[in-house]
């Protein structure tokens, strides 16, 4: 037999047999630390993913709010434009009515002037220029409406 110094494996086996309780406790602590670290890392990754989803949702919500605000501003601008156009149309209608009224009044004044120039029995009848036949006469009233 050749004697030699004990190997590391032999020394570990001897220590394991003599202190089995301490080695088992140390192994249990190491396994629990590894499991704890693994679970912590898994939860950290899950939290990061949830945070990214929440960030995306927040960004989408802010984009929707911006789009809604932009649409509301467009609608408000369109409403104001429509209001301005309506007011302008009403002003144009009023101007047209005033001009029509003025034209009617000028026509009535002309009719009165013509009627004053005619002999007293023909107050409502006028002879157009160039008309020689009494059937060509026109009759009209002060409101400018002609009567056949």
Helices and strands as residue ranges (DSSP letters): H 8-18, H 20-117, G 120-122, E 125-127, G 134-136, E 137-140, E 146-147
